[in-house]
């Protein structure tokens, strides 16, 4: 071997060693937080194009050819290199972290006291210029996040805006290796410095010791061999259906239109029939099960599916019925659900088992912008044909993982524009959605112009926000066009932003075998009846206004066809070869013609949109009167009086009831769930309460047992009824604990037997607070020694005598939530109000129902569906009795 050859081999060996001795920087090894930390390309995204993260603007006048070249060049180069250049840390004063990938982190098998050397290349852009290092603690059994180490080290970069490379060695702090394992995180956090700042993180390499390198070597084979965008999921025959999922419905399972609680059955047929009448039919439903109810007890998101009517078998029957109608079914995944009951297996496996059990077709990734290879592998192993759809706007490389995505609150451009992801991958369907908007015209415009889809969402977590008649009518026009010409709308032959003959009219051209379709947006502000399109003409070609179902008679001049037809805000025309006039086109034309004729028929009212007031609850039946001189056993006297019920609680996307006297034009201030992190303030009163007796304790298991023995009561639906007894008779050790796993009707049945009733919310509030407006039954400061907040289960009802209310009631906060006689319904969703909080608190996410003991000045809106779901391990009750006040 020559000396030169030896040096070359040595150079290659040293280079390979350097590569193998680090964890590289890329999408497979690092995971940014979300909007505050995201992958990006600092250099110009595409020369010659105006664009934002969501849309690509059309050409400037007279420059379409240059624009088309730039547009196609951008698609080509992005497909060939989907890997971005850097992570943007956009720290706005809370947090902006980049986390090492779970698989790589766990493979490192770090121990307390171990060290990691991190080499960071970054460029401060503004403000805060310090990187923080810390560790997340992940549950060893489930991989869920359970906490973090706080900031362990920092690295400061110069403020001159130049790119710099710095190294730092971080030591792993003490932790319990038997229960958790550490995951390195790098970024910015308010606990260290809340000063906002922006930083471009160009590289983040972890330099490894020989021992550490050996632990992760097996993962190097998972790194991509190519940075080209993979389109496998669009070529897979079992996943191909997603490209035709144009109309998806967000199905809130608590809505009375979907489940008939009186008859105890799903109303799928009626539900889908109404969807056809009002929206032109659904291609898929997202069955939403848990939020905003989750967190009241320890049930996790999958338990909510298990506790639906009929259990998982009932859900599977429902899915099969939907399949028979040609409708696909998505289940929902809440990755933030880490503070409830654990499955004992990773989420990927648990989700795969659930999807296989009910034969679902898709997984909606709530709050997420990305799916994972691990999730894909786990679900493919149990059931093929399942697609992923994230809520957030995914990065470009996620086009290889997620067949669909939400187009939620996208940043619109002034003129109709191209969906960024749709242009890069025409088979990727996006569902336009702005859930709190009253008008969905802009969403439908963008969806139709781009040959993409829309999400129908009217019951927003218990708030009814119906689509307007006009928007429903538009979707009834749009949906059949998209379905009939789906092969064109998902084709790479898309010819965008073609010229029109009218300023303010925009068009996309979708060519295909036998037919070419144009989708048009009219921004002139007026209805048109003039030449709009000029196209090459063949004497055999026929032209149709697909919006109205009518043929178009073209004006022919020098081999060109000039097309004129009635054009409102949206329009669609087709040029069809003789062989393209098939049965599908004929059905479409007939349907669109019928829709046009139906529009001329005046509608009297709009029953679909109606919702009734929830200001007042259902009326309360009085009890037999108790004698003030002979108080019932176990009850305390509340003298009544005049007071004002003041409440403050998180809005939480589900709103609440308006205060009495609120005019209808202000109801939305209470009903709306936007902004989700705002507070709702109630100031109800002054009101006058008549005197009443109230149970000094929550009804116990032994008292409920006497009721069962006396009456033989058995609920019509026994699912989860007294589940905590685990046997019959009642476990004696639970005798003095509050009874739980009873629904509102079970509690009412007991109360009637006892000659009592449930307290109204105002009665419960006054009995807990007294006359001085205190926050807690004992005063204005929380005292954990006065209530059960231990998170370990119920306690006997007289365990905390120091926590009694001014009238002598035990456990008005903590121990268990309590039913009140406060049932309301807007005609779509039923709910009642729970008071007091419980021993249980689901921690780790802002999306849970606030748990633990709750102040008297707060309440919880509890959505009702059916007994098996409404019975909780943390909800009990106490009763009241009306008082004879006249001699």
N, C-alpha and C positions, 0 to 999 in steps of 0.2 A: 504493500500500500504506500503510495506516495505521501509526502508530507502535506501536500495540498489537499489530497483526498481525506486524509486524517482530520485536517482542520475543518473541512466542510462537514464531515460526519459529526465532529465534536460540536460544531455550531448548531447543527440540527438537533442533536441530543440535548444541548443546553436549552434550546428554544422549547423543545417538547417538555423538558423538565419544568421550565418556568410555567408553561401552560397548565401542566398537570398539577402544579403545586398551588393552585389557587381555585377559588370558586369564581367563575367569570361573571360578568355583568350582562344580564339579558332578561328577557321575559320569562324564561324557564327557571331562572334562579332568584329573581327578585319580584316582589308584588307591591306596587304603590297602593296607597290608601284609597284613592278615589279622585274626586275633583280637586282636592288640595294637594295631591301628589299624583302625577299622571305621566305616562309616557308621551313624548312629543318629539318633533323634529325642529330643532332650533333654527336650522337653515330654512330658506324659502320652501314652502310645501310644494309649489308647482309654479314654474315660470309661466307668465302669461295668463294666470287664472286669478280671479277674485273668489275667495272662499273663507268660510269659518269652519268650526269643528263639525258642523252638521250639513251645510249646503255649499254647492258650487254655483256661483253666479253665471248667468248666461253671457253671451258675447256683447261687446259694445257695437253700436251701429257701424256697419261696413267692415267688421273685422271677424266675421264668423269663421272664415277658413283658417286664419291664424289661431283662433280660439279652439277650433276642432283639433288642430294638430297638437296644441298644448294639452287639451283634454285627454286625447288618446295616449299621448306620451306619458301623462301623469298616471293613467290607469296601468299602462304597461310597466313603468318603472316601480310603481307601488306593488304590483303583483309580484314582480321579480325580487323585491326586497321589502318585505312587510315589517322588518325589524326597525324600530325607531332608533334615534341617535342618543336620546338622553331621557332623564326624568326631570320634570319641572316640579320643584317644590314651591307651591304657591301658598305660603303660610299666612293665614289671615287672623292669627292671634289665638287659635285653639290647638290644632295639631296638624302636622303634615309628615307622615311617616312612610318609609319604604321598608318592607319586611322581607327577610329571606324566605324563599319558598319553603313550604312545610316539609316536603320530602328531603330537601337538602339540609334543612335545619335539624330534622330528627336524625338523619344519617350521621351528622357530626357527633351525636351522643355526648354533648358537652356535660362536664361535671362541675360542681362548685369549685371555684379557684382556677379553672382552666383559663387560658388566654387566647384571644383572637386578634390577629393583626389585620387591620383594614386599611386599604389604600384607596383614597377618594380623590377623584378629579372633578373639580367643580368650578363654577363661575358665578359669583354673586351678581345679581341683577338689580336688586334694590333692597334697602332696609336691612333686616336681620341677616347676618352672614355667618352664623354659627351652626354647625351640625352637632346634633346630640346622638349619643349611643345609649341603647338600653336593651332590655330583653323582655319579650312577652313570655308569660308562663302558659304552657299548653297542657291540657289534661292528658295524662299518659295513656288513658284508656280510649278516649274519644277524639283526641287532638283539638278539642275546643279551647278557645282562649278563656283563662280563668283569672288573669291578673297580669301585672307587669312589675318590673324591678324598680321603676322610676329611673330618671336619667343617671347613668353611671359615669359618663365621660363626655367631653365636648371637644370640638375641633373648629378653630376660627380661621376663616379665610380673609385675605386682604380685600379691602373694599374698592380696589381700583378697577374691578370689572374684568380683569384678565383671568384666564383659565389657570388654575393651580392644582398641583398634585401633592397631597399631604398623607402621611401615615399616622395611625394611632393604634396602640395596643389596648384592648379592652379586656378587663378581667371579669369572669362570670361570678356574680355574687352567690351567696348561700341560697339554697332552695332545697326542697324535699324531693330527691330523685325517685322516690317510690310513687309519688302522685303526679308530678309534673315534669316537663322538660322545657329547656329554654330555646327561644327563637330570637335571633339577633334582629334588631330594628334600628334604623338610622333615619334621622330627620330633624324636625323642629317641634317643640311642645311648649305650651303656655306654662307648664309647671316649672320650666327652667327660665324662659324669657318670653313674655307675650308680645314682644315687638314684632309686628308683621314684617315679612320679607319674602323675596322671590330669589330662587337659586336654581341654576341649571346644573344638574348632577350628571356629568358626562360618563363617569365610570365609578364603579364601586366594587373593588375586588377584595376578596378575603384570602389572605396569604396563609397557607396551611403548613403545619408541621408534617413530618413523614407519617406520624400516627393518624393525624386528622385526614390527610390525603387518602390513606388506605381505607378509611371509613366511607368516603364518598365516591371512590373510584367507580363503583358499580353504577352510579347515576350518570356518568359521563356519556354513556350510550344513549341516554334519553335526550341529550342536547340535540337540537335540530341540525341536520347535516346541510340544510339549505335554508336560506331566509326567504325563499319564495312563498307566496301565499298558497296554502294547500286548499284545493276545492273538493276534497274527497266527500265531504258531507253533502254536497249538492249533486254528486254523481251517484251516491248510494240510492238504490231503488227504494229502500224502506224509508228513507228520509225525504224523498222527493216531494211528498205531499205538502211540505211546509211552504214551498214556493207558490202554492195556490191558496194559502190561508189568508184571504184578503179581509174577512170580517170576523174578528174575534170578540167574544163577549166576556166581560168581567162579571162573573156570576157570583154574587154575594149570597152564600147559602142560607142566610138568615131571612132573605126576602120571602114574603108570603107568596109571591108569584111562582116561586120555585118549589116550596115545600108547603103542603097543606097539613097544618098541625091538627085540624079537627078530624080529618079522615086518616091522618097518619101515613101519608104517601107523598112521594115526589110527583110534581106536576110537569114532568119533562115534556110530554106531548103538547099540552096547552102552552107551555113556555116557548117551545120552538115554533109552534103555530103563530103565536103573537109576534115572535121575532121575524117570521116571514112576512106577516102583514105590515109590520111597522118599519122594518129595516132591510127587507129583502133577503132575510135568512142569515144564519150564522154558519161559518165554516168551522169554528172551534169555540169551546167554552173554557174559561179558567175557573175551576171550582175553588173558591176562596173560603177557607175554613176557620182560621184561628184569630188573627188580628181583626179588631182591637180587643177581643175578649181575653186573649191569652195573658196569663199572669195572675188571674184571680186565684188559681190553685196551681198545683205542680204539674198538671198535664202539659205535655209538650205538643208541638205542632202536628206531629204524626198521630198522637192520641186523639186530636180533634177529628181526624178522618175516621179513626176507629170507632169513635163515639157518635158518628152520624147515624141517622135512622137506618136500621138494618146492618150496621157495622160495615166492615169491608166487603162482605158479600153483597150487601145492599148497594154499596157504591159500585161494585163490579156490574151488577144488574143495570144500574143507571148508565154506566159507560157503554155497555152492550146495546142498550136502547138508543143511545146517542149515535153509536156506530151504524145502527140500522137506518138512521136518518141521514147518514153521510156526514156526521158532525164528529170532530176530534175533541179529545178531552185533555186539558192540562191540569196537573196538580201544582200546588204552590210550595216553594221551598223558602223558608225564612232563616238565612244563615246566622242571624243575630240571636236566634233562640238557643241560648246556652245556659240560661238560669233556671230552667224547669227540669222535669224528670229526664234523666239521661237514658239513652237506648242501650248503652253498653257496647256499642260498636260505632265506627266512624259514620258520619252523616251519609257518605256516598253509599255505603252498604245498606243502611236503613232506608234510604230513598229508593234504591234499586229494588229492595224487597217489597216496598209499598207499591211502587209502580207496577211491578209484575203481578202483585196480588189483585189489583183492580183493573189491570189491562189498559192503563192510561197511555196517551200518545205523546205527551209533552210535559216539560217541567219548566214552570215559570220561576225565574231566579229573582226573588224580591230583593230590592235594594242593591242588587249586584250589577256590575258592568261586564262580567266575564264568567265563563264556565271553565272547567278544568279537564285535563286529560284523565285524571283519576276518576272524576264523575262520569265521563264518557265511557271509560272501561268498565266501571262497576255496573252501569245501567245496561250497556250492550250485553254484558254477560248474563243478565236476567231477562231482558226484553229488548228486542230490536225495534227500530222504527220510532224511537223516542227523541224528540227534538228539544233543544234548549232555547229559552227566550229570556234574556236579562231585561230588567227594568231600566237600568242606566244605559247611556249611549256607549256601545262597546268600542274599543280601539280596533284599528284595522286588522290586526292579527287575529282578533276574535271572530272574524268572518270564517275562519277555519274551524271554529268550535261551535258557534251559535248560528243556527239556520235563520233565526228570526231575532228581532229586537224591538223594544218599544221606541217610538219616536216621541218622547214625552218632553214637553216644554222646550222643543228645539228652538235654537236661536235663528229666527227667520231673517231673510234678506228682504230688501224693499220690493223686489220684483219676484215673480215665480222663479224658482231655482231648482237645481238638481239635488236630490238626496245624495250626499257624499258616499255613504256606504252602498247604496243601490247602484250608483254608477260603477263603483269598483267591482261589485258582484251583483249583477242584475237578478240573480236567483235568491238574493237575501231580502226577505220581506220585513218591512218595518210597519208597525201599527201606530198610527198617529193618535195621540191622546193628550188632552188637557182637561183633567177630570173636573176641575171646579169652574170651567167656563160655562156660560149659558149658551153661547153660540159655538158651534163646531164647524162653521163654514170654512175657516182658514185651514183647519186640519184636513177637511175633505178636499179642499182645493189642492193642497200639497200631495195628498195621497193619490188622487186621481191623475194629476199632472205627471206624476212619477210612476204610474202603474203599480202603486204599492197599496198598503192596507190601512185599516182604521180599527180602533178598539172602541166598542160600545160599552160605556160604563155610566150607569145611571144611579145605582144605589152605592154611594160612596161611603162604605163602612157604617151604614145606618142613616146616612143623610140622603134624601131623595133629590137628585138633580137631573131631571128628565131632559132628554134631547127635544129640541123644538120640532114642531110639525115640519117646518121647512127643511131642517137638517135631515130628518128621517126620510123625507121625500127625496132629497138629494142622494142619500145612500141607497135608496131603493133603485135609483137610476144607475148609480156607479157600480154597485156590486155585480149585477148580471153582465155588464160589459167586461169587467175585470175577469170574471170566471170564463166567459165565452172565448176571450182572446188571451187566456193566461199564457199560452206558449209564446205569444208575441211580447207580452209585458215582462217576461223573464228571459228574454233573448239578448245576447250581446250585440245584436244587430241594431239596437236602439240608436236612433238618429235624433240627438237632442237639439232643442231650441231652433227649429227650422223657421225660416222667414214666413211671415204672414203678410197680407195686403192691408192690414189695419194696425196703425200704431196703438199699442196698449193691448193687443191680442197676442198671446204667447202659445206656442204649440210644440209638442214632442211628436215625433214620427216613429211608428213601431212597424217596420216592414216584416212580412212573413210570406210563406208559401201560400199563394191563392188570395191573400188579402193584405192590405196595409191600413193601419189605424192611426188617426191623429187624436191626441188628447189636447184640449184647448182650455185656456183660461182667458176670460174677457175682463180686463181691468180698465175698460173705458168708462165704466160707470153708467152705461146705457145698454139696453137690448139692441142687438144689431140685426139688420135684414139687408145685407150687402155682401159683395164679394169679400171672402176672407182668405181663401187658399187658392193658389195656382199650382197645378200638378201636371206632370206629363200624362198624356191621354192615349189610351188604346181604345179602339172602337168597341171592343167587347167588354170593357170595364163598366161596372155599375157602381153607383155611389149612393151611400145611405147616411142619413142623420141618425146615428145610433142613440142619441139622447131621446128623440121622439119616436123612433121606429119608422120614420117616413123616408121614402126614396128622395134623392136629390137629382134634379135635372140640371146637368152642368151646362155652362156656356162654353162652346168649343171655338177656339181661335188658334190657327197655326199649330195644330197638334197639341195644344195645351187646354186643360180643363180648368175653368174658373168656377169655384164652388161657392154658392150662396145659400144660406139657410137661416132660420131664426136662431140666434145665438144669445143666450143669457150669460150668467156668470161662468158656467162650465158648459162645455160641449164636446162632442165626439163624432167624428165622421169616419167612414170606411170606404176604401176603394177595393172592390171585390172582383176577382176574375169569375167567369161563368161557373167554373168548377167549385168556387168558394161559396156559392149560394146553397149551403147545405141545411140540414134540419136544425142544427144548432143556431145558425144565424136566423133562420125563420122564427124559431122560438123566441129568440132575443127581440127581434123586431115586433113580434106580436105582443110580447110582454111590455116593451117600452111604449108601444102605441096605447095599450090599455092603461098604463100609468099616466100617460098624457091625458087621456080621456077622463080618468078618475080625478085628475087635478082640477078639472073644470067643475066637478060636482062639489057644491058648497058643503063644508063640514060643520056640523053643529056641535060645538064643544070639542074637547080633547080628553076623553076618559083616561087615556094612557098616562097623561101628565099629572093627574090629580093626586094631591096629597092633603091629608086633613091635619088640623091643628093638634099639636101635642102639648099645648100650654097646660091643660087640665088633665089629670089622670082619670081613670075609670072611677065612677062613683063608689062610695063605700057604704055597705049595709051596716046600720047600727046594731049593737049587741043588746041582749036583755040588760036592763039597767041594774047596776050594783048599788047597794045601799051604802051611803057614806059611813053610816054608823056600824056597818058590818062588812069591813073590807075583805075581799077574797084572799084566801091563803096564798102566800108567796108573791103578792103584788104590793106595790107602793103607790101612794096617792100623788097625783100631779094636779095642782089646783087650776091649771090653765091660766089664761090671761092674754094680754095683748103684747105681741112682740114682733120683731122683724127677723126673718131668717136670712142671714148673710152667708154666702158661700163663695169660695174661690177654688178653682180646680183646673188642671191642665185641659186644654181643648182636645188634644189627642186625635185629630182628624175625624172624630165621630160626633163632635158637638154635644148639645144637650137640649133641654126644653127652654123656650122663651119664658121670661118672667110674666106673670099675669098682668094684663094691661098693655103689653107690648104691641104696638100696631103691626099689622102684617108686613108692611114695607121694611120693618126692622127685624123680622123673625130670623133672617139669615145671620144676623150678628150672633145668635145663639146656636142655630142649627148647623151652621157651616163648620167644617173641620179644618179650615184654612185661616191663619197659619197654624200648623199642627202644634207648634211649641208655644203658642200663646196661652194666656189664662182666660178663663171664663169667669165673670163676676156676676153673682146673683144678689139681688137686694129685694127680697120678697116680703111685702108687708107695708104697713103694719097689718097683722092678722090677729084674730081673736080665737083662741082655742077654748073649748069647753073643758071642764075638769074630766079627768079620766084616771083609771088605774092602769098601771103597766107592770109586767112581770119584772121582779127585781133581778132575775137572771135569765139568760137564754134558756130555752126549753131544752131539757136534758134528754139523754138517751133513755133513761129509765121512765121519764114522763111520756116520751113518745111510745115506748113499749106498752105502757098501760093503755094508751089510745088504740094501738093495734089490737090488743087483747080484748078491749071493750067493743070495738066496732068491726073487727075483721077486715079493716081497710086494706085494699090492695090497689095500687094505681093502675090505670089502663095500660100504661107502658112502664114496665118494671125495670128497665135498663138502668143500672147504677143506683137503684133505690137502696138506701142504707148499705151501701157497698162496704163501708168501714166495719160493719158488724161481722162480716166474713162467715157468719154462722147464725143459726137461729136455735136457741134464743141469743139475745144480746150478750156480748162479753161483759162479765160483771165489772171488770176494771174500767169500763167506759161509762158506767152508770151515771156518774155525776158530771160527765163531760157534755158539752153542747151537742145536740144531734146535728148531723150534717148529712150530705148526700140526700137531700130532700129538695124538691123544686118548689116553685111558688104555689102551685096547686096542692102539693102535699102539705105545706105549711098552713094553707087556708083550711084544708080539711081538718087538721088538728084543732085549729082555732075554733071552728064551728062546733066541733065536738065538745070543746071546753067552754062553750058559751062566750067566746071571745072573738077577736079579729086581729089582724095584723095592724100595727100602728101606721098611720099616715107618715109621710116623711117629716112633716112639720111637728107631729106629736113626738116622733123619735128624737128629733133635733132638740125640742124644748126639754124633754125628759133628760137628755144627756147634758145640756148646757145650762139650764136654769135661766135666770133673768139677767145675768151680768155679761153675756156675750163672750164667755171664756172660750179658749181654743181647745182645751182638753177637759175631761170631766172633773179633774181635780184643780185646774188652774190654767195659766197661760204658758207654762213651760213644760216641755215633755220630760217625763220621768219614767225610765224603763222599768223601774222597780214596782210600778203601779199597774202594769198590764202585761199580758202575754205577748211578747214580741220576739220570742226565742227562735222561731223558725223550726221547731222540732215537733210540732203537733199541738193539739188542743190540750187545755188544762181544765181541771174541775172548775165549775162556774163560780165558786166563791173563793178562788185562790188569791184574789187581790183586793182585799177589803179597803186598802188605802186608795184604791183607784175608783171608788164609787162616785157616782154623779151627785149633784146637790140634792136630788130626791131619793138617793139611796140605791140606784141601779148599778149592778156589777157589770164589768166587761163591756162598757159602751164603746170602748176602742180596744183593738187587739182581740186575741182569741179567735173569733170568727166574724166574718161579715154578716150583716143581718138583712133579711128581706124586709121591705116596707111595702105598704099598700099604695103603690105608685105606678101601676101598670099604665103604659101609654102605647099608642100605635098611630103612625101617620098613614096607615093603609098599606104600608109596604113592610115596615120593620117594627116589631114589638120590642119594648124594653121596659125595665123598671129600674128603680134606684136602690143601690146597696149603700149601707152606711157602716162606718166604724172600722173598716180594715180588719186584718186578721194576723195570725202568727206568721203567715208565710209571705215572703217577699222574693219575687223573681228578680235577680240582679244581673247586671251585665248589659242591659239594653234600655234605651229610652222608649222603646216601642211597647213595653209591658204595661199592663194596668199597674198604677202605683200600688205597692204592697206594704205589708207591715201595718202597725197601728196607724190609722188615719185621723187627723184632727176633726173635731165636730164641724168645723167650717169647710169641710170638703165632702164630696160624695162621688159615687161612681155610676156611670150609665152602663147598665148590664143588659146586653142584647139577649133576647129570648128566641129560642128556636124550637127545641123539643126536649122532653124530660131527660133523656139519656145524656144530653149535652149540658142541660141547665143544672143538673145535680152536681155539686162540687164538694170537695173535701173541706172547704174553708168557708162555707156559707150555711148559717143557721138562722134562727129567728127567736123573737119573743113576742108576746101578745099584749093587747090592751083590752080594757072593758069600759064601756060607757058608764057614766055615773048618774044616778038619780039625784038631781039638784033641787027639786021642789018637794016639799013635805007631802 
